[in-house]
Amino acid sequence: MASALALQLPLMPAVAREACRPARGTLAIGESWAQKRLDPRRAWQLSTGAGVTVAVIDSGVSHPQIRLAGRADLVGTGFNDCVGHGTAVAGIIGAQYIKGVPFYGVAPGVRLLSYKQTDSERNGDPKLLVKAIESAADEGADVINLSISTADQPDLKRAVEYALAKDVVVVAAAGNTTKEDGTPVPEYPAGYEGVLAVGASGPNGALAEFSNKETPVSVLGPGQDVTSTWPGGVYRTDLDGTSYAVPYVAGVAALVRARFPRLDQAQVRRRIIATADGAVGGGKGAGMVNPMLALSAILPLEPEGAPVVAPPLPSPLPRGAVAKAPPVDRDAVRLALTVAGSGLGLGLLVLVARAFIPMGRRRGWRPGR
């Protein structure tokens, strides 16, 4: 059944394409280093991202563990993800927790919107990227995930500024560089002011070799040997790229927006940067994103000059479940002491009588000397 989002965005004319054959995945997975490092389940006691809308602008989404609230096909090739990239990104953000399945998303409570903007491993048509960003902002997205990097373009900059003005947290990839690329240059939209730019870290905590140092990075996310969902109900365990670091940060942004709904997009971005694990060296920004600290830290000047104090967790027991101790009944205490004293005195009298009466009988009740 078509979603409301799919009906609101007109489909592009159908185009010829190759058969939909994403790379093979696997069902044999374990808990990834990224999940162990960030431990998002620990943060769920404070927030799961419920009530927050996250838009994924990518190659589509196709996986049963991912629940979509809406989707749009901007390329006219159908909703299926024939690349795998978009499914992996969406899974890192919001894949549902299933008992016995080692993989799950950072913020499983979010509303996910999928905008299929490309049908290849390349970034796709920049015009469709601009259209998707503007549409997601109009659709009420609270966070937009852009696991895309391209050159600076006036229309793209205007679209990002439009989303920021509508209080959207825009999270984008710093970009990947290789020796064949030559001299690295800043990538966009991550390079625009106000965007939460994300670099990639490896399992050892170091900056991944491919993570672009020229883009002004805000924070890092796991981006090397990453595990995530893959089309066909399977998974991949060998994903590399700043593209896969972005959804970890976008997921944390959703957790923060749900936990602190009074914060605007700029305050959410500053909170994520301020609570990241400290960095050393260029291209790392403030360091690795930290979900639990982003949700629990008390930072100054949030909002309107006052510290943000998260609402208290609900009590495990209802009020009145534990009764107060009744006041002391002093009359009852006095009566009890009187009765006890009388009993003690009577007992002593009986003991004395048992000792002296036989003695008196033996003496014939004559007085002693």
C-alpha positions as CSV (number, residue, x, y, z in Angstrom):
1,M,0.0,0.0,0.0
2,A,1.4,3.4,-1.0
3,S,2.2,5.7,1.9
4,A,1.0,9.3,2.2
5,L,4.6,10.5,1.4
6,A,4.7,8.5,-1.8
7,L,1.4,10.1,-2.9
8,Q,2.6,13.6,-2.2
9,L,5.8,13.3,-4.2
10,P,5.0,12.6,-7.9
11,L,7.0,9.7,-9.3
12,M,9.5,10.4,-12.1
13,P,8.8,8.7,-15.4
14,A,9.9,5.0,-15.4
15,V,13.4,4.5,-16.9
16,A,15.2,1.5,-18.2
17,R,17.7,0.0,-15.8
18,E,19.7,-3.2,-15.2
19,A,18.3,-6.0,-13.1
20,C,18.1,-5.2,-9.4
21,R,21.0,-7.3,-8.0
22,P,22.6,-5.8,-5.0
23,A,25.8,-7.5,-3.7
24,R,25.3,-10.6,-1.6
25,G,24.8,-10.4,2.1
26,T,24.9,-12.9,4.9
27,L,22.8,-14.1,7.8
28,A,25.8,-15.1,9.9
29,I,26.4,-12.0,12.0
30,G,27.5,-11.2,15.6
31,E,27.5,-8.1,17.7
32,S,29.5,-5.4,15.9
33,W,32.3,-3.4,17.4
34,A,30.3,-0.3,16.7
35,Q,27.4,-1.5,18.9
36,K,29.7,-2.5,21.7
37,R,31.5,0.9,21.4
38,L,28.4,3.1,21.4
39,D,26.1,0.7,23.4
40,P,22.8,2.4,22.2
41,R,20.6,0.0,24.2
42,R,21.9,1.6,27.4
43,A,20.6,4.9,26.1
44,W,17.1,3.6,25.4
45,Q,16.2,4.0,29.1
46,L,16.3,7.7,28.3
47,S,15.2,7.9,24.7
48,T,14.5,5.6,21.7
49,G,13.8,8.5,19.3
50,A,10.0,8.1,19.6
51,G,8.1,10.9,17.9
52,V,11.1,12.1,15.9
53,T,11.0,11.9,12.1
54,V,14.3,11.1,10.2
55,A,14.6,11.3,6.5
56,V,17.1,9.1,4.7
57,I,18.0,10.4,1.2
58,D,19.7,7.6,-0.5
59,S,19.2,4.5,-2.8
60,G,15.9,3.3,-1.2
61,V,15.2,0.9,1.7
62,S,14.5,-2.9,1.4
63,H,14.6,-4.9,4.7
64,P,12.0,-6.4,7.0
65,Q,13.8,-5.2,10.1
66,I,13.3,-1.6,9.0
67,R,9.8,0.0,9.5
68,L,9.1,3.0,7.2
69,A,6.6,5.7,7.8
70,G,6.8,6.9,4.2
71,R,8.8,6.6,1.1
72,A,9.3,8.4,-2.3
73,D,10.9,7.2,-5.5
74,L,12.5,10.3,-7.2
75,V,14.3,8.3,-9.9
76,G,11.4,6.4,-11.3
77,T,12.8,2.9,-10.8
78,G,10.6,1.6,-8.0
79,F,11.1,1.7,-4.2
80,N,13.4,-1.3,-4.0
81,D,17.0,-0.7,-3.0
82,C,19.1,-2.2,-5.8
83,V,22.4,-0.8,-4.4
84,G,22.2,-1.7,-0.7
85,H,23.6,1.6,0.5
86,G,20.3,3.2,1.6
87,T,19.2,0.0,3.4
88,A,22.4,-0.1,5.3
89,V,22.2,3.6,6.3
90,A,18.5,3.3,7.3
91,G,19.2,0.1,9.4
92,I,21.9,1.8,11.4
93,I,19.5,4.6,12.3
94,G,16.3,2.7,13.0
95,A,16.4,-1.1,12.5
96,Q,14.0,-2.7,15.0
97,Y,15.3,-4.6,18.0
98,I,14.4,-8.3,17.6
99,K,15.4,-10.8,20.4
100,G,18.1,-13.1,19.1
101,V,19.2,-10.8,16.3
102,P,22.6,-9.2,17.1
103,F,22.0,-6.1,15.0
104,Y,19.6,-3.2,15.8
105,G,19.4,0.5,15.1
106,V,20.6,3.4,17.3
107,A,17.1,4.9,17.5
108,P,14.4,2.2,16.8
109,G,11.6,4.5,17.9
110,V,12.0,7.0,15.1
111,R,9.7,7.6,12.1
112,L,11.8,6.8,9.0
113,L,11.1,8.4,5.6
114,S,13.0,7.0,2.6
115,Y,13.7,9.2,-0.4
116,K,15.2,7.2,-3.2
117,Q,17.4,9.8,-4.9
118,T,19.8,7.5,-6.7
119,D,19.8,4.0,-8.3
120,S,23.6,3.5,-8.4
121,E,26.6,3.6,-6.2
122,R,27.2,7.2,-7.3
123,N,25.6,10.2,-5.7
124,G,22.9,10.5,-8.3
125,D,21.4,13.7,-9.8
126,P,22.2,16.8,-7.7
127,K,18.8,18.2,-8.7
128,L,17.1,15.3,-7.2
129,L,19.2,15.7,-4.1
130,V,18.1,19.3,-3.7
131,K,14.4,18.3,-4.3
132,A,14.7,15.5,-1.7
133,I,16.1,17.8,1.0
134,E,13.5,20.5,0.4
135,S,10.7,17.9,0.4
136,A,11.9,16.2,3.6
137,A,12.0,19.6,5.3
138,D,8.5,20.4,4.1
139,E,7.3,16.9,5.3
140,G,8.3,17.7,8.8
141,A,11.6,15.8,9.1
142,D,13.5,16.6,12.4
143,V,16.7,15.0,11.1
144,I,18.0,14.5,7.6
145,N,20.6,11.9,6.9
146,L,22.8,12.7,3.9
147,S,25.3,9.9,3.4
148,I,26.4,11.8,0.3
149,S,29.3,14.0,-0.7
150,T,29.6,16.1,-3.7
151,A,31.0,19.5,-4.9
152,D,29.7,22.9,-3.7
153,Q,26.6,23.9,-5.6
154,P,24.5,27.0,-5.1
155,D,21.2,25.1,-5.3
156,L,22.4,22.5,-2.8
157,K,23.6,25.2,-0.4
158,R,20.2,26.9,-0.6
159,A,18.4,23.6,0.0
160,V,20.5,22.9,3.1
161,E,19.9,26.5,4.4
162,Y,16.2,26.0,3.8
163,A,16.2,22.8,5.9
164,L,18.2,24.5,8.7
165,A,15.7,27.4,8.7
166,K,12.9,24.9,9.2
167,D,14.7,23.6,12.3
168,V,16.0,20.4,10.8
169,V,19.3,18.8,12.0
170,V,21.2,18.1,8.8
171,V,23.9,15.3,9.2
172,A,26.2,14.7,6.3
173,A,29.3,12.7,5.3
174,A,32.8,14.3,5.4
175,G,33.5,12.2,2.3
176,N,36.0,9.5,1.4
177,T,39.4,10.0,-0.2
178,T,41.8,7.5,-1.8
179,K,45.3,7.8,-3.2
180,E,43.8,7.8,-6.7
181,D,41.7,10.8,-5.9
182,G,44.7,13.2,-5.7
183,T,44.6,16.1,-3.3
184,P,41.5,16.0,-1.1
185,V,39.2,18.9,-1.0
186,P,36.2,19.8,1.2
187,E,33.0,17.9,0.4
188,Y,29.5,19.1,0.5
189,P,26.9,19.4,2.0
190,A,29.0,18.5,5.0
191,G,31.1,21.6,4.4
192,Y,28.3,24.1,4.7
193,E,27.9,26.0,7.9
194,G,25.3,24.6,10.3
195,V,25.7,21.0,9.0
196,L,26.8,18.2,11.4
197,A,29.7,16.9,9.4
198,V,30.8,13.3,10.2
199,G,34.1,11.6,9.8
200,A,34.8,7.8,10.1
201,S,36.5,5.9,12.8
202,G,37.8,2.3,12.8
203,P,37.6,-0.4,15.4
204,N,40.8,0.8,17.1
205,G,39.3,4.3,17.6
206,A,41.7,5.9,15.1
207,L,40.5,8.0,12.2
208,A,39.9,5.8,9.1
209,E,42.5,6.3,6.4
210,F,39.8,7.2,3.9
211,S,38.0,9.8,6.0
212,N,38.4,13.2,4.4
213,K,40.4,15.6,6.7
214,E,39.8,18.6,4.5
215,T,36.1,18.7,5.3
216,P,35.5,20.6,8.6
217,V,34.4,17.5,10.7
218,S,32.2,18.0,13.7
219,V,32.3,14.4,15.2
220,L,33.2,10.9,14.3
221,G,31.0,7.8,13.9
222,P,31.9,4.1,13.3
223,G,32.7,3.9,9.6
224,Q,35.0,0.9,9.1
225,D,34.1,-2.8,9.2
226,V,30.5,-1.8,9.9
227,T,27.6,-4.2,10.2
228,S,24.1,-3.3,8.9
229,T,21.0,-4.4,7.1
230,W,21.1,-5.3,3.4
231,P,18.5,-5.9,0.8
232,G,16.9,-9.4,0.8
233,G,16.6,-9.7,4.5
234,V,20.3,-10.2,5.0
235,Y,23.2,-8.2,6.4
236,R,26.7,-7.0,5.6
237,T,29.6,-7.0,8.0
238,D,32.3,-5.3,5.9
239,L,31.0,-1.9,5.2
240,D,33.4,1.0,4.9
241,G,33.0,4.7,4.4
242,T,32.0,8.0,6.1
243,S,28.5,7.2,4.6
244,Y,28.0,4.6,7.3
245,A,29.4,6.8,10.1
246,V,26.7,9.5,9.3
247,P,23.6,7.4,10.4
248,Y,25.2,6.6,13.8
249,V,25.3,10.4,14.4
250,A,21.9,11.0,12.8
251,G,20.5,8.3,15.2
252,V,22.0,10.0,18.2
253,A,20.5,13.4,16.9
254,A,17.1,11.7,16.9
255,L,17.6,10.4,20.5
256,V,18.5,13.9,21.6
257,R,15.5,15.5,19.8
258,A,13.2,13.1,21.5
259,R,14.8,13.6,24.9
260,F,15.1,17.4,24.7
261,P,12.2,18.6,22.5
262,R,12.8,22.2,23.4
263,L,16.2,22.3,21.8
264,D,16.5,23.7,18.3
265,Q,18.6,22.2,15.6
266,A,21.7,24.3,16.4
267,Q,21.5,23.4,20.1
268,V,21.1,19.7,19.2
269,R,24.2,19.9,17.0
270,R,26.2,21.7,19.8
271,R,25.1,19.1,22.4
272,I,26.3,16.2,20.2
273,I,29.7,18.0,19.6
274,A,30.1,19.0,23.3
275,T,29.5,15.4,24.5
276,A,31.7,13.6,22.0
277,D,34.7,11.6,23.2
278,G,37.8,13.8,23.0
279,A,39.7,13.8,19.7
280,V,43.4,14.1,18.8
281,G,44.5,15.2,15.3
282,G,42.9,16.7,12.3
283,G,39.8,15.3,10.7
284,K,38.4,14.0,14.0
285,G,36.4,17.0,15.1
286,A,35.3,16.6,18.8
287,G,35.8,12.9,18.7
288,M,33.5,9.9,18.7
289,V,29.8,10.5,19.2
290,N,28.6,9.4,22.6
291,P,24.9,8.5,22.8
292,M,24.6,8.2,26.6
293,L,26.5,11.3,27.4
294,A,24.5,13.3,24.7
295,L,21.3,12.3,26.6
296,S,22.5,12.7,30.2
297,A,24.9,15.6,30.3
298,I,23.8,18.9,31.8
299,L,25.2,21.8,29.6
300,P,25.0,25.5,30.4
301,L,22.9,28.0,28.4
302,E,20.3,25.5,27.2
303,P,17.8,26.8,26.4
304,E,17.3,30.6,27.0
305,G,20.3,30.8,29.3
306,A,19.1,28.1,31.7
307,P,20.7,24.7,32.1
308,V,18.8,21.8,30.5
309,V,17.8,19.3,33.1
310,A,16.2,16.2,31.7
311,P,12.9,15.2,33.1
312,P,13.2,12.5,35.8
313,L,12.6,8.9,35.0
314,P,9.3,7.5,36.1
315,S,9.3,5.8,39.5
316,P,9.3,2.0,39.3
317,L,6.6,2.0,42.0
318,P,3.4,4.1,42.1
319,R,3.1,6.8,44.7
320,G,1.7,5.4,47.9
321,A,2.9,1.9,47.2
322,V,5.2,2.0,50.3
323,A,3.1,3.1,53.4
324,K,4.5,5.5,55.9
325,A,5.2,4.2,59.4
326,P,2.3,5.0,61.8
327,P,2.9,7.5,64.7
328,V,3.9,6.0,68.0
329,D,0.9,5.4,70.4
330,R,2.3,6.6,73.7
331,D,-0.7,5.5,75.7
332,A,-0.3,2.0,74.4
333,V,3.3,2.1,75.3
334,R,2.6,3.2,78.9
335,L,0.0,0.5,79.3
336,A,2.3,-2.1,78.0
337,L,5.1,-1.0,80.4
338,T,2.6,-1.1,83.3
339,V,1.4,-4.5,82.5
340,A,4.9,-5.7,82.0
341,G,6.0,-4.2,85.4
342,S,3.1,-5.7,87.2
343,G,3.8,-9.1,85.7
344,L,7.4,-8.8,86.7
345,G,6.5,-7.8,90.3
346,L,4.0,-10.7,90.6
347,G,6.6,-13.1,89.4
348,L,9.2,-11.9,92.0
349,L,6.5,-12.2,94.7
350,V,5.8,-15.8,93.7
351,L,9.5,-16.6,93.8
352,V,9.9,-15.1,97.3
353,A,6.8,-16.9,98.6
354,R,8.1,-20.3,97.2
355,A,11.4,-19.7,99.0
356,F,10.2,-18.5,102.5
357,I,6.9,-20.3,103.1
358,P,8.5,-23.7,103.4
359,M,11.2,-22.3,105.7
360,G,8.4,-20.8,108.0
361,R,6.6,-24.1,108.1
362,R,9.8,-26.0,109.2
363,R,10.3,-23.5,112.1
364,G,6.7,-23.6,113.1
365,W,6.4,-20.0,112.2
366,R,8.7,-19.1,115.0
367,P,10.8,-16.0,114.5
368,G,14.5,-16.5,113.9
369,R,17.3,-15.2,116.1
